[in-house]
């Protein structure tokens, strides 16, 4: 006879969790919203780096539906991201000539990440 087979409404306990953020773990219940959040988390981790999804969760709480709109990519530093933005959008050599060597990418990165972007553990996200 299975455990709790003689109970009409048995109390179940989840005593372990693995491969999803602890914020959705609760030993005494696992509601439909939490289940959907874990399912969405797993789907995102299949498409993107688990570390990127985890960094997003730390930054944006539980709003996983915004991940794909916010995720920009992985970069070695904020300055590397700023360099890519400048190189993709502007031809500094054409605009500034040899003065382009003096462009302050660090200051530009600081401005970008002050309001428009978020950087965590190598991952860049747009503010939603």
Beta strands, then each sheet from edge to edge (+ up, - down):
strand 1: 71-74
strand 2: 117-120
strand 3: 123-126
sheet 1: 1+ 3- 2+
end
